[in-house]
Structure formats: C-alpha cells, structure tokens
Amino acid sequence: MLEPRQSVGVNVAFCLSPDLLKYVHSLKFLEGPSSDGIELVRSEDGPQLLFRLPLNVEFDNGSFQTVPLEATVIMPCLQLATDTLDFGVCFVGQTCERTVIISNPTGSNSYWQCKQGISLRIFCRPI
C-alpha cells in the first residue's frame, strides 16, 4: 500500500529476445515508428531500437494512469575487416586458408557463434 504523499521505486525491465530480433528485420523497410511504437534507427554508432510505449499503472480502485516509456537498445553489428577474401590460385586437393577479422564497433556487449555449413557454390563455365 502506498500512503498519500509517499513514493516508491519500481523497477521496470525488458529483455531483448531472439523473437524481438526477428521482428527487427521486418522494421528495416519502414519509415518511422511501427504501429506498436518500435522504431529501427540508424546512427553513426550502428543500428538502434527505439521503444516509445505507454506504461499503464493500475490502481486498486480500477483507475489507470499512463506513463510514457522510452528506451533505446543499441543493436550488435558485426563487421569484417575486408570486403573480399582473395584465395588466389587454389589447386585441386589443396587447402587454402585466410584469416578473417571480425569486430563489433557498437557499444552492445554481444556474443555470437559461427556455424559451419556448405554455403559456397562454385560455378564453372567453359572458356
């Protein structure tokens, strides 16, 4: 119970989930905020999610008070040190390796993983 002229601190939190990150991909093509108050903003620091949502506080007597809630989430962004990897001439059966430098220039403390798969297709055409 909160007595008259008293205040209390309340923690409000949200978690950036994989489902929310999938939703962000649908925002890439929108101009301005989505209908639910989430906007993908591009800045010098990388992509950011801007949340502008109402926080509804309900009282025991059934009345509500709406408090504007705003939060900015800095999205992770991985960059490669080079645009292309040049393997030079590779002969059949020869292994060619190159080092790839990956960096995260944003302020987002993120983790990632590399999954190995067959995604390289080589097309040969007669000369």
C-alpha positions in Angstrom: 0.0 0.0 0.0 1.3 3.4 -0.9 0.1 6.1 1.5 -0.6 9.7 0.4 2.5 11.8 -0.2 4.7 8.7 -0.3 6.7 7.4 -3.1 8.2 4.0 -4.0 10.8 3.0 -6.5 9.7 0.4 -9.1 12.0 -1.5 -11.4 10.8 -1.7 -15.0 12.8 -4.0 -17.3 12.6 -5.7 -20.6 14.7 -8.4 -22.3 15.9 -8.4 -25.9 14.8 -11.8 -27.0 15.5 -13.7 -30.3 11.9 -13.2 -31.3 12.3 -9.5 -30.9 15.4 -9.5 -33.0 13.5 -11.4 -35.8 10.8 -8.7 -35.6 13.5 -6.0 -36.1 14.2 -7.4 -39.5 10.7 -6.6 -40.5 11.2 -3.0 -39.4 14.1 -2.4 -41.8 11.8 -1.2 -44.6 9.6 1.1 -42.5 9.9 4.8 -42.4 9.3 6.0 -38.9 7.9 4.0 -35.9 5.8 0.9 -36.3 2.2 0.8 -35.2 3.3 -0.7 -31.8 5.8 2.1 -31.1 9.1 0.5 -32.0 11.5 2.1 -34.5 14.7 1.0 -36.0 17.1 4.0 -36.1 20.4 4.1 -38.0 23.1 6.2 -36.3 26.9 6.6 -36.5 27.1 4.1 -33.7 25.2 1.4 -35.6 21.5 0.4 -35.6 19.4 1.1 -32.5 15.9 0.1 -31.5 13.9 3.0 -30.1 10.9 2.0 -27.9 8.2 4.5 -27.3 5.4 2.7 -25.4 2.8 3.6 -22.8 3.3 2.0 -19.4 -0.2 1.6 -17.8 -0.3 1.8 -14.0 -3.4 0.3 -12.5 -4.7 1.4 -9.1 -6.8 -0.6 -6.6 -9.8 1.5 -7.4 -9.7 0.3 -11.0 -8.4 3.6 -12.5 -5.3 3.8 -14.7 -2.5 6.2 -15.2 -0.4 6.1 -18.4 3.3 7.0 -18.1 5.3 7.4 -21.3 8.1 4.8 -21.5 11.1 5.4 -23.8 14.1 3.1 -24.2 17.0 2.8 -26.7 18.7 -0.5 -27.3 22.0 -0.5 -29.1 21.9 -3.4 -31.6 25.0 -5.5 -32.2 26.6 -5.2 -35.6 29.5 -7.4 -36.8 31.9 -6.0 -39.4 34.6 -7.7 -41.4 37.9 -6.0 -41.8 37.8 -6.6 -45.6 35.0 -6.7 -48.2 36.5 -9.7 -50.0 38.7 -12.7 -49.3 41.2 -13.4 -52.1 42.4 -17.0 -52.0 44.5 -16.7 -55.1 45.1 -19.8 -57.2 43.9 -23.0 -55.5 44.7 -26.4 -56.9 42.6 -29.5 -56.6 43.1 -31.1 -53.2 45.0 -28.1 -51.9 43.7 -26.3 -48.7 43.8 -22.5 -48.8 43.2 -20.6 -45.6 42.8 -16.9 -44.8 42.3 -15.2 -41.5 39.1 -13.1 -41.1 39.0 -10.3 -38.6 35.5 -9.7 -37.2 34.8 -6.8 -34.9 31.8 -5.3 -33.1 32.1 -1.4 -33.4 29.0 -0.8 -31.3 28.5 -0.4 -27.6 26.5 -3.6 -27.5 28.1 -6.3 -25.4 27.2 -9.2 -27.6 28.1 -12.8 -28.2 27.9 -14.7 -31.5 28.7 -18.1 -32.9 29.9 -19.4 -36.2 28.1 -22.3 -37.8 29.9 -24.3 -40.4 27.9 -25.4 -43.4 28.1 -25.9 -47.1 27.1 -22.5 -48.4 29.8 -22.0 -51.1 28.8 -22.9 -54.6 31.4 -22.9 -57.3 30.2 -22.4 -60.9 32.5 -23.3 -63.8 31.8 -22.3 -67.3 33.8 -23.2 -70.5 36.1 -20.6 -71.9 
